[in-house]
Amino acid sequence: MRGYIGEFGAPRSGGRTHEGFDIVAGCGTPLVAVRGGRVLRAGYDPVLYGNYLLIHGEGERRSYFYAHMPRPALVGRGERVWTGQRVGAVGQTGNARTIGCHLHFEIHAEGQPIDPAPALRHWDRYS
């Protein structure tokens, strides 16, 4: 974790708040899908997120967002992904280029960002 600055709800410039949770890891650390579902978007944002991936969870009203990957995601729009499937790697693209390697991870429930920390702690028990 990147301390308070990387936590959900931390203040950002322009009156925004941090809508995800930052997890520090070495560049190249594999990323896997936390839930199976369909890829809604995969792309590149040079300003904030760098290489990113958005997966809609199967049978639920949640989506999962991964950002700052060093290369494009290993899956593309419309593809089916399985829980635990490798989808990319930790990187430092977008605004992470000056911060260092980390995963920016978000969960959206019915389109609204929610704090991913409880789910991450729960999943961490299995890793």
Phi, psi and omega in degrees: 000149182265030181071194185305319183302333182264003182274158176301133177087355179298143182294146177231166180299153178073017178080006179282169172233158179287121185265009181221205181218132182260131181240115179285133177203160179295142175304135180094351177302129182298143174248137178238157177292128179284337177216149173286157179167208180240143177285119176274321181208148170213130183188200183225128175240109185290341184273303186256299197264345186061219177287128185224166180214137177234121181244130174270124182294135180294128176070017178219167181257046180231151172230156187232128188241130180240132182224161177081018179297146184290334181225168176305152179304155179281355179231155183238172182310132178087346181287148175275134174238155182248150175305129179088354179288135177293130182238349181172205182213160176289140180212202180212045178271170183068220182284358177279352183299334179260356185255322183118173186294128173192161173262126169264119186236133178232150168238132175242129177249119183051040176085354182251136179293139175234159180293116181279353185304313180300318179293319179297318178297318179298311181294328182297335178297338184260359183259000000 
